[in-house]
Amino acid sequence: MDTDAVVDSMELCSGITWGSRIKKMGLKVKHGPGDSRRSYSGSKRVVDHKVVSRRVRKKTPIAENIENTMAEDERLYARARSLKVTPYKRHVLSNEIAPSPFDRPVQWGKSVSTHSMVKYKAIMRMSGVELQRFWIEHDVPRQIKIKGAVLQEQFSEGGVIRSEIFCAMVRHLQNLDASMYRNSCCDHKQWRHIMEPTFSEKVLGTKDFAVTEDLRDMFIGHHLVSQMEHCRMIMVPCRATGDWCLYVWDMVKQEIHVFDPVSTTVGEDALWAMHDNVVAKLHMALHACKEEFFVGWDEDFDNFHDHHLELSHPPAASCDLAFYVWHYMRWYDGEELHKPIHTSTASRLRRSLLYDIMAMKGNKGHIPDELKQQIDLSSGFE
């Protein structure tokens, strides 16, 4: 993303005071003695001892903000109407939050990674004209086209994953969720709604954010198996500050969680000082899109709290951040990480996800002949 655009978006955010709308509270979780690899869920098996402390942050009185907030909302909605956003909306007759898959006997499925090292090394050794062809072409909800050379560069050791490839990683995770429910014969609605980073880029990359037609598919697109209004977790990956991080809206507890894999030791106050402005604008945008694309979804966006969760791993290397965030999205159970992550986890994901997104259902890209025996698109891997 253009640095100037990011700076501009930050300046815009700082002018929007959300203290009266987002209440602050901290939740610090400390594990007692024991193996850190044991259950990380508050609702399953063995749970480590927790020491919980809470404090309420000060918030700006409503009187200081209400006029600015109302004016900003009216400007936003007026701008959306001027762009003639599609009249199609989803009518919500009931708001039933789906149960967590972490509390149910579902089959999580396994990424095809048994021979991922062999495939990974073969791709890393490739050269020539084949690398200039598009290995990934995926059209839904919007087209992404990624050349072999880009895949090779960003998935190489020390390579940094950028937005288009992360979009493919999100689509793969959405497919994993769909197959998990289907293979488990689970008829419940999905528990989480995962946004592509395109959403945060659009929100934070402009001074004049507007609800537009291209955002609709991220909320109520026909390709989505998750129904956002029934999801407990809304997950928004973001790279606005240059590093990948994850923002999660817990629609039951009305909390906003921040996962910053490079800032795990800075403390709560420093963490929120870095992320407050971004959270404020994303929160505003989610609310505006909810109002535009849904009828009857009466979720109150005015009383969300900031939730601080201490991540147990040391700060991640900048080249691995995308894989940490992908792991957070898959394994955060609403309380903690169901599975911990280590440097070795990120290294394994770097190898397996390269294969997974190439074998992803709906990929129409060109796969080099020497890889076709190893990457079977006909299987429609999910």
C-alpha positions, -999 to +999 in steps of 0.1 A: +000+000+000+012+035-007+028+049+025+013+083+019-022+068+017-016+050+049-004+082+067-035+100+053-058+073+065-042+074+100-046+112+101-083+108+091-088+082+118-072+104+145-099+130+138-127+106+146-132+102+183-148+069+192-142+070+229-179+073+235-187+043+213-159+018+221-155+012+257-121+000+269-113-029+292-083-052+295-082-089+300-048-104+308-045-141+308-015-158+325-010-195+324+002-214+354+028-242+353+024-270+328+029-278+292+020-247+271+009-271+243-021-283+264-056-272+256-060-235+250-097-234+250-118-224+280-144-250+271-125-282+265-104-308+282-076-296+304-073-259+309-043-242+324-048-221+355-058-185+346-052-153+365-075-126+352-074-089+359-097-063+344-096-025+343-118+000+326-102+026+304-114+062+306-137+073+277-145+107+264-179+120+274-206+116+247-213+153+248-179+161+232-184+137+203-220+133+194-222+161+169-190+150+151-201+114+151-236+121+137-221+144+110-196+118+100-223+091+098-246+113+077-217+121+054-208+085+050-244+074+042-250+103+018-218+094+000-229+058-003-263+068-017-246+090-042-227+060-056-260+041-061-251+010-041-271-020-052-306-021-037-302-058-029-300-064+008-302-094+030-333-095+052-325-109+087-356-125+102-338-138+133-303-134+147-291-168+159-254-170+168-240-203+157-223-226+182-185-227+182-169-256+162-143-258+190-171-271+212-184-297+187-171-330+173-162-316+139-135-329+115-111-300+112-094-315+082-058-316+073-038-295+048-022-316+021+013-312+034+027-348+036+051-342+007+050-304+009+088-301+014+094-320-019+069-298-038+082-267-022+118-274-032+107-283-067+089-249-070+119-230-055+142-246-081+121-236-111+132-209-136+124-196-170+093-187-189+070-209-168+074-185-139+059-157-160+026-175-164-003-171-140-003-201-117-033-188-098-064-173-114-094-172-090-125-153-099-147-153-068-155-129-053-131-108-074-104-120-098-069-125-084-041-134-108-007-144-094+024-153-115+046-182-106+075-158-101+055-139-074+046-171-056+082-182-057+095-149-044+070-144-016+070-180-004+107-183-004+125-183+029+125-147+041+099-137+016+071-114+027+035-123+018+015-094+002-022-087-002-031-108-033-015-139-020-031-134+014-065-131-003-058-165-018-049-178+017-082-164+031-102-181+003-084-214+011-093-210+048-130-203+038-129-235+018-115-254+048-143-241+070-169-251+044-155-286+041-152-290+078-189-284+083-198-306+054-176-335+062-188-335+098-224-335+087-229-304+108-260-284+099-252-254+121-244-220+105-208-211+104-193-195+135-169-170+120-169-147+090-134-140+075-129-109+055-102-106+028-076-079+034-091-059+005-117-046+029-092-031+053-072-017+024-102+001+010-113+014+044-078+027+055-064+036+021-087+066+013-097+098+030-133+095+018-144+059+025-177+050+010-199+019+010-197+007-026-209-022-047-176-040-046-178-044-008-212-062-010-197-095-019-175-095+012-206-093+034-234-111+015-218-126-016-233-157-031-200-175-028-200-172+010-210-201+031-208-181+063-237-158+071-223-128+087-253-119+108-252-153+125-214-154+132-199-148+165-165-138+151-159-113+123-122-115+114-104-087+095-068-092+085-049-060+079-015-047+068-021-010+072+009-003+094+032-024+071+030-055+093+002-081+091-021-081+121-057-093+128-087-076+143-116-097+156-151-085+165-168-108+190-205-101+184-216-119+215-193-103+241-192-071+221-154-070+223-127-061+198-096-082+199-062-072+184-036-098+173-003-082+165+023-110+162+053-086+162+041-066+193+035-094+218+057-079+246+048-042+244+020-042+269-016-033+267-013+005+266+014+005+240-006-020+219-037+001+218-018+033+212-006+017+180-040+003+169-067+026+183-071+047+151-072+017+128-098+000+150-119+032+151-121+035+113-127-003+107-154-003+133-171+027+116-169+010+082-183-023+095-212-005+110-218+015+078-217-017+057-241-035+081-266-006+077-263-007+039-263-044+032-287-058+058-323-052+069-333-064+104-299-070+118-301-048+149-267-053+163-256-025+185-222-012+174-221+015+201-210-005+231-179-026+220-150-030+244-113-034+236-101-068+247-065-074+255-052-110+252-015-117+260-001-139+233+024-164+247+048-165+218+078-141+213+076-114+187+075-130+152+099-122+124+085-098+099+087-123+071+065-147+090+037-124+101+012-135+074+015-171+086+010-161+122-022-142+113-035-171+092-029-194+122-047-169+145-077-169+121-080-207+120-073-215+157-086-186+178-115-201+197-130-169+212-109-172+244-074-182+234-055-199+206-068-235+204-033-245+191-002-225+199+021-213+172+059-214+170+085-204+145+085-240+132+047-237+126+052-206+104+079-225+085+055-254+079+027-231+068+051-214+043+055-248+026+021-262+028+001-231+019+020-227-013+006-260-024-028-254-009-036-222-027-025-237-060-047-267-054-076-245-042-111-251-055-118-227-084-082-221-094-080-218-132-044-209-133-017-226-154+002-253-135+036-262-150+037-297-165+064-309-141+041-300-111+008-314-125+015-348-111+020-333-077-008-307-077-041-323-087-065-295-095-091-320-107-097-330-071-110-296-063-091-297-030-107-277-002 
